[in-house]
């Protein structure tokens, strides 16, 4: 499970990125940032390294529409 970002951590990241956000603005962003981090973590769990990506896509030729 992904640990949540704290207000202090988000404040530091915003400062490093050159963003000037008030504590009130940062407090409003914390839930969304944590939700996005959780969703990204869930997506990463779905990706497996043992599957090869599809190399080609071939449309079946049925003769319809010709």
Helices and strands as residue ranges (DSSP letters): H 7-16, H 23-46
